[in-house]
Amino acid sequence: MKKDDQIGGLIWLVLGIGLSLTSFQLRIGGFHNPGPGFLPFIAGVLLTISGLVLFLSRGSGESGAGGVTEGKKAFITKVSRRFSIPFFTLLILLVYILLLEPLGFLLATFFFLFCLFKFVEPRKWVTPLVLSLISVIVSHFVFSVWLRCQFPRGILGF
């Protein structure tokens, strides 16, 4: 898998550099007075950094230990999990969109994040609960209180 990671990292690296360079054609502006090229430039820089980290990473260090049948089972499990996670994430996202109005931003986002944290990368119950709660509280204060964005209130009323 290290070779796949390096190829993916190289692709993200090239895309990030290309996005950063093309954003200069638009006016970037400054931090307090951003132009239309500011956000693409920041996204390009972040893609470049992510691609560089992925390209230079050492991989998982898989060893050749184990029998042939164990290797086949592990491969089948990895392949089926690799293809099922994006579909499961898309399904959770569609349910989130449907529940956003009736439940409201806070509850729908909490359940959405909890499902992602719990089922996409399985962990014990406490970690996804705490991470979801912290994420919802921070996003509520940042978007609703600080930036004064309006989100669906839902059954909670806030």
C-alpha positions as CSV (number, residue, x, y, z in Angstrom):
1,M,0.0,0.0,0.0
2,K,3.0,2.3,0.4
3,K,3.3,2.7,-3.4
4,D,-0.4,3.6,-3.7
5,D,0.0,6.2,-0.9
6,Q,2.9,7.7,-2.7
7,I,1.1,7.9,-6.0
8,G,-1.9,9.5,-4.3
9,G,0.3,11.9,-2.4
10,L,2.1,12.9,-5.6
11,I,-1.3,13.5,-7.3
12,W,-2.5,15.7,-4.4
13,L,0.9,17.5,-4.4
14,V,0.7,18.4,-8.1
15,L,-3.0,19.4,-7.8
16,G,-2.2,21.6,-4.8
17,I,0.7,23.3,-6.5
18,G,-1.4,23.8,-9.6
19,L,-4.3,25.3,-7.6
20,S,-2.0,27.6,-5.7
21,L,-0.3,28.9,-8.9
22,T,-3.6,29.4,-10.8
23,S,-5.1,31.3,-7.8
24,F,-2.5,34.0,-8.5
25,Q,-4.3,34.8,-11.7
26,L,-7.1,36.0,-9.5
27,R,-6.5,38.7,-6.9
28,I,-5.5,37.0,-3.7
29,G,-5.7,40.1,-1.4
30,G,-4.8,40.0,2.2
31,F,-6.0,38.2,5.3
32,H,-8.3,41.1,6.4
33,N,-9.3,42.0,2.8
34,P,-9.3,38.7,0.9
35,G,-9.8,38.7,-2.9
36,P,-11.4,36.0,-5.0
37,G,-8.2,34.0,-5.2
38,F,-7.6,33.8,-1.5
39,L,-9.6,30.7,-0.7
40,P,-8.3,28.7,-3.7
41,F,-4.8,29.7,-2.7
42,I,-5.3,28.5,0.9
43,A,-6.9,25.3,-0.4
44,G,-4.0,24.7,-2.7
45,V,-1.5,25.2,0.1
46,L,-3.3,22.7,2.3
47,L,-3.5,20.2,-0.6
48,T,0.2,20.6,-1.2
49,I,1.0,20.0,2.4
50,S,-1.3,17.0,2.7
51,G,0.1,15.5,-0.5
52,L,3.7,16.1,0.7
53,V,2.9,14.3,4.0
54,L,1.2,11.4,2.2
55,F,4.0,11.2,-0.3
56,L,6.7,11.1,2.3
57,S,4.9,8.8,4.8
58,R,6.5,5.4,5.5
59,G,3.2,3.4,5.1
60,S,1.8,0.8,7.4
61,G,4.8,-1.5,7.6
62,E,2.9,-4.6,6.6
63,S,4.8,-7.8,7.2
64,G,4.7,-11.0,5.3
65,A,4.0,-13.1,8.4
66,G,1.0,-15.5,8.4
67,G,-0.3,-18.2,6.2
68,V,-1.8,-17.9,2.7
69,T,-5.4,-18.3,3.9
70,E,-4.9,-15.6,6.6
71,G,-3.5,-13.3,4.0
72,K,-6.5,-13.9,1.7
73,K,-9.0,-13.3,4.5
74,A,-7.2,-10.0,5.5
75,F,-7.1,-8.9,1.8
76,I,-10.8,-9.6,1.3
77,T,-11.7,-7.8,4.5
78,K,-9.6,-4.8,3.6
79,V,-11.0,-4.7,0.0
80,S,-14.7,-5.0,1.1
81,R,-14.2,-2.4,3.9
82,R,-12.4,-0.1,1.5
83,F,-15.4,-0.1,-0.9
84,S,-18.1,-0.2,1.7
85,I,-17.0,2.9,3.8
86,P,-17.6,5.5,1.0
87,F,-21.1,4.1,0.4
88,F,-21.9,4.0,4.1
89,T,-20.6,7.6,4.4
90,L,-22.8,8.7,1.5
91,L,-25.8,7.0,3.1
92,I,-25.2,8.7,6.4
93,L,-24.8,12.0,4.6
94,L,-28.2,11.5,2.8
95,V,-29.9,10.7,6.0
96,Y,-28.3,13.8,7.6
97,I,-29.7,16.0,4.8
98,L,-33.2,14.5,5.3
99,L,-33.1,14.9,9.1
100,L,-31.6,18.4,9.1
101,E,-34.9,20.3,8.9
102,P,-37.0,18.1,11.3
103,L,-34.3,17.6,14.0
104,G,-32.4,20.8,13.6
105,F,-28.7,21.5,13.1
106,L,-27.5,20.5,16.6
107,L,-29.2,17.1,16.8
108,A,-28.8,16.1,13.2
109,T,-25.1,17.1,13.2
110,F,-24.6,15.2,16.5
111,F,-26.1,12.0,15.1
112,F,-24.2,12.4,11.8
113,L,-20.8,12.9,13.4
114,F,-21.5,10.1,15.9
115,C,-22.3,7.7,13.1
116,L,-19.1,8.7,11.3
117,F,-16.9,8.5,14.3
118,K,-18.4,5.2,15.6
119,F,-19.0,3.1,12.4
120,V,-16.6,4.3,9.8
121,E,-13.6,3.9,12.1
122,P,-14.9,1.7,14.9
123,R,-14.1,2.8,18.5
124,K,-15.6,2.4,21.9
125,W,-18.8,4.3,22.6
126,V,-17.4,7.0,24.8
127,T,-14.9,8.4,22.2
128,P,-17.5,9.0,19.4
129,L,-20.0,10.5,21.9
130,V,-17.4,12.9,23.3
131,L,-16.0,13.9,19.9
132,S,-19.5,14.5,18.5
133,L,-20.6,16.5,21.4
134,I,-17.4,18.7,21.4
135,S,-17.7,19.2,17.6
136,V,-21.4,20.2,17.8
137,I,-20.7,22.6,20.7
138,V,-17.8,24.2,18.9
139,S,-19.6,24.5,15.6
140,H,-22.7,26.0,17.3
141,F,-20.6,28.7,19.0
142,V,-18.5,29.4,15.9
143,F,-21.3,29.5,13.3
144,S,-24.5,30.4,15.3
145,V,-23.1,32.7,18.0
146,W,-19.9,34.2,16.6
147,L,-20.7,34.4,12.9
148,R,-24.5,34.6,13.4
149,C,-25.4,32.0,10.8
150,Q,-29.0,30.8,10.8
151,F,-29.5,27.0,10.9
152,P,-32.6,24.9,11.2
153,R,-33.8,25.0,14.8
154,G,-35.7,21.7,14.8
155,I,-37.4,20.2,17.8
156,L,-35.0,21.7,20.3
157,G,-35.8,25.3,19.4
158,F,-32.1,26.6,19.3
